[in-house]
Amino acid sequence: MKFLKKTAAAWIIAALFLCVMMPVRAESDDQVVVMIDPGHGGYDGGTVAADSETLEKDLTLMYAKKIGAQIEKLDSSIEVLYTRNSDKVSWARDDEDADLKRRVIIAKKRHAGYFLSIHMNSSEDTSMEGYAAFVRPKDKASKKIYKIIAKNLKKAGYEADNGLTTTDQYPLYVVSKQKIPAMLFEVGYISNSTELKQLKKKKVVKAYAKAIAAAYVQYIHQNN
């Protein structure tokens, strides 16, 4: 009996040793990563809104973080990353080319599966309103995601859909240079004082962010 007890103990110790020494596998080798890019930031304020004080960079950051939080809430297995999560940028200052390249590089280095760049629109025609997006011509995934976003936003009471534009018509570096599903989404016109007030309301931010996030989660569930 003593021998058996010693043998059993030895096996247990050996098993524990192997458990410690064996490499721990990541939670999922095929974990989906969504990279969210708040447009502008730091030295680059982007468009100045109709109230002459609100900056595009602040709104894009607010919406980007809300969208990310909603994605994580809807599906915690999806990893959400940001090209920036504050007003500070880690890349070259006062260099637009370096700025745009860095955003694409970050997505590639972090093995992003989807790229979403958030922006606000502006026009000399202050009556312009609504959301729109830019995608690559052959990016079927982003086109489908946009359709779901539009459907969700309509349910949230936002019906001013200005549609999709492809990068062969309007080249955008952060979209054109990606090899993954990539979209630049213009949430609304901050040159329109009425729409600006709407876009800044907390309940509206939450509703629109949830509509966008839910579209990504739905598409990922159906296709990954």
C-alpha positions in Angstrom: 0.0 0.0 0.0 2.8 2.4 0.9 4.4 1.7 -2.5 1.1 2.3 -4.3 0.6 5.6 -2.4 4.1 6.7 -3.3 3.5 5.8 -6.9 0.2 7.6 -7.1 1.8 10.7 -5.5 4.6 10.6 -8.0 2.2 10.4 -10.9 0.2 13.4 -9.5 3.4 15.5 -9.1 4.5 14.5 -12.6 1.1 15.5 -14.1 1.2 18.9 -12.3 4.8 19.5 -13.6 3.7 18.8 -17.1 0.7 21.2 -16.7 3.0 23.9 -15.6 5.6 23.3 -18.3 3.2 22.9 -21.2 2.6 26.2 -23.2 -0.8 27.7 -22.5 -2.8 28.1 -25.6 -4.4 31.5 -26.2 -8.1 31.8 -25.5 -8.7 31.4 -29.2 -6.2 31.3 -32.1 -8.9 32.7 -34.4 -10.1 35.5 -32.0 -11.7 38.3 -34.0 -10.1 41.7 -33.6 -11.9 44.9 -34.5 -9.7 47.9 -34.8 -11.5 51.2 -34.3 -9.8 54.4 -35.5 -11.1 57.7 -34.1 -10.3 60.1 -36.9 -7.8 63.0 -36.3 -6.5 63.6 -32.8 -3.7 65.5 -31.1 -2.4 68.2 -33.3 -5.1 67.5 -35.9 -8.5 68.7 -34.7 -10.3 67.9 -37.9 -13.4 69.9 -38.8 -14.6 72.7 -36.5 -18.3 72.3 -35.9 -21.1 74.8 -36.4 -20.9 76.1 -32.8 -17.3 77.2 -33.6 -15.9 75.3 -30.6 -16.6 71.6 -31.0 -13.8 69.7 -32.7 -14.3 66.7 -34.9 -11.4 64.8 -33.1 -13.3 64.9 -29.8 -16.6 63.6 -31.3 -14.8 60.8 -33.2 -13.1 59.7 -30.0 -16.3 59.7 -28.0 -18.2 57.7 -30.7 -15.3 55.3 -31.3 -15.0 54.4 -27.6 -18.8 54.0 -27.2 -18.9 51.7 -30.3 -16.0 49.6 -28.9 -17.7 49.3 -25.5 -21.0 48.2 -27.1 -19.1 45.5 -29.2 -17.5 44.2 -26.0 -20.9 44.3 -24.2 -22.6 42.3 -27.0 -19.8 39.8 -27.4 -16.9 39.8 -24.9 -15.0 37.3 -27.1 -14.4 40.0 -29.7 -11.3 42.0 -29.0 -11.6 45.7 -29.6 -8.5 47.8 -30.1 -8.0 51.5 -31.0 -5.5 53.4 -33.0 -5.8 56.0 -30.2 -7.8 56.0 -27.0 -7.1 59.6 -26.0 -6.4 62.9 -27.6 -2.7 62.0 -27.8 -1.3 60.3 -30.9 1.9 58.2 -30.8 3.0 58.9 -34.3 4.7 61.8 -36.1 3.2 65.2 -35.5 2.2 67.7 -38.2 2.6 65.0 -40.9 -0.6 63.9 -42.4 1.0 61.2 -44.5 2.7 59.7 -41.5 -0.5 59.9 -39.6 -2.5 58.0 -42.1 0.2 55.3 -42.7 0.6 54.8 -39.0 -3.1 53.9 -38.6 -2.9 51.2 -41.2 0.4 49.9 -39.7 -1.3 49.6 -36.3 -4.1 47.6 -37.7 -1.7 45.2 -39.5 0.6 44.8 -36.5 -2.3 44.0 -34.1 -3.7 41.4 -36.6 -7.0 43.2 -36.9 -9.8 41.4 -38.7 -11.9 44.5 -39.3 -11.1 48.2 -39.4 -13.5 51.0 -38.7 -12.5 54.6 -39.0 -14.9 57.1 -37.4 -15.3 60.6 -38.8 -17.7 63.5 -38.8 -18.8 65.2 -42.0 -18.9 68.9 -42.9 -20.2 71.0 -45.8 -20.6 74.6 -46.8 -24.3 73.7 -47.3 -25.3 73.8 -43.6 -28.5 72.0 -44.4 -26.7 68.8 -45.3 -27.4 66.0 -42.8 -27.0 62.2 -42.4 -24.5 59.5 -42.3 -22.4 57.9 -45.0 -19.4 55.5 -45.5 -16.5 54.7 -47.7 -15.3 51.2 -48.6 -13.1 49.5 -51.2 -15.0 48.4 -54.3 -14.5 44.7 -53.7 -15.0 44.7 -50.0 -18.2 42.7 -49.8 -18.0 42.3 -46.0 -18.0 46.0 -45.3 -20.8 46.6 -47.8 -22.9 44.0 -46.0 -22.0 45.5 -42.6 -23.1 49.0 -43.8 -26.5 47.6 -44.8 -26.9 46.2 -41.3 -25.8 49.6 -39.8 -28.3 51.4 -42.0 -31.1 49.1 -40.9 -30.1 49.5 -37.2 -29.9 53.2 -37.4 -33.3 53.4 -39.0 -34.7 51.6 -36.1 -32.9 54.0 -33.8 -34.7 56.9 -35.6 -31.8 58.0 -37.8 -33.1 57.7 -41.4 -30.8 60.2 -43.3 -28.7 57.5 -45.1 -26.4 59.1 -47.7 -25.1 55.7 -48.8 -21.8 54.2 -49.7 -19.0 55.6 -51.8 -16.2 53.3 -53.0 -12.5 54.3 -52.9 -12.2 54.1 -56.7 -14.4 57.1 -56.7 -12.9 58.8 -53.7 -9.5 57.4 -52.5 -9.0 57.3 -48.8 -5.6 55.9 -47.5 -6.8 54.3 -44.3 -9.4 52.3 -46.3 -7.6 51.8 -49.7 -4.4 50.4 -48.1 -6.1 47.8 -46.0 -6.4 44.1 -46.9 -9.1 43.4 -44.4 -12.7 44.6 -44.3 -12.3 48.4 -43.8 -14.8 51.2 -43.6 -14.6 54.9 -43.0 -17.9 55.9 -41.4 -19.1 59.5 -41.3 -21.6 59.7 -38.4 -23.2 63.0 -39.4 -22.8 66.6 -40.4 -21.4 68.8 -37.6 -21.6 71.8 -40.0 -25.4 71.5 -39.5 -26.1 73.1 -36.1 -29.3 71.0 -35.6 -27.6 67.7 -36.3 -24.6 68.7 -34.2 -26.8 69.1 -31.1 -28.4 65.8 -31.8 -25.0 64.0 -32.3 -23.8 65.3 -28.9 -26.8 64.0 -26.9 -25.8 61.1 -24.6 -28.8 59.0 -25.5 -28.2 59.5 -29.2 -24.5 58.7 -28.9 -25.4 55.5 -27.1 -28.1 54.5 -29.6 -26.0 55.2 -32.7 -23.0 53.5 -31.2 -25.1 50.4 -30.4 -26.5 50.3 -33.9 -23.0 50.3 -35.5 -21.6 47.9 -32.9 -24.5 45.4 -33.3 -23.9 45.4 -37.1 -20.3 44.2 -36.7 -21.3 41.6 -34.1 -24.1 40.3 -36.2 -21.8 40.0 -39.3 -19.0 38.4 -37.3 -21.4 35.8 -35.8 -22.7 34.9 -39.2 -19.3 34.7 -41.0 -16.6 33.7 -38.5 
